[in-house]
Amino acid sequence: MAAARRLIATDPELADQILTDGEAAGRAASQEMRRLFRIMAEHEDAPQLHPMPDLASVPDLAAAEQAAGMQVVVHDEGPAQNVSAGLSLTAYRIIEEALVNARRHAGAEKATVRLNWSPAELVITVVDDGGSAPIRWSDVPEQSTGGLRRLARRTSVYGGDLRWGRRSSGGFAVTARLPLREMVSPS
């Protein structure tokens, strides 16, 4: 802003552009903070003393699940975008919940994580081979999907959508669509 004030007399167009860019950055930061506060209001865990995970932590998550006995393959498709910290954490938590559920509750031996990037959105798909009988969404007990339900709310804060359920061929699938139009961080 100080640079814009200095330029008002000599280059008013550039000063206006600097102010416009500053306003846009401020709005984006405020919007991100509102989203994070809404997420934090729903989160009741004790404070964490280590850095929050993000999409860069997915390979470590996959390695931890493999060490626990489930084969995990991660596919990154399309050029990754530099997204906000909140969106990156949300994406990580979706993958984490899906993998933990696959191993602990479905007895899955294998899981595949796909991160499909486009300029407009990130689509996350986690598919496992756990269980075998296809069931309807209404048959899933609410307590068994509590984590996914919380993540669905968290995903909606970002304008996204989270769906899950049994596949007709067996196993379980979790799919999240996260729009990127306002979530890309400046490089």
PyMOL commands that set and color helices and strands:
alter all, ss='L'
color gray80, all
select helices_A, chain A and resi 2-7+12-42+55-67+85-104+137-139+142-157
alter helices_A, ss='H'
color red, helices_A
select strands_A, chain A and resi 71-77+110-117+121-128+161-166+172-179
alter strands_A, ss='S'
color yellow, strands_A
deselect
rebuild
show_as cartoon
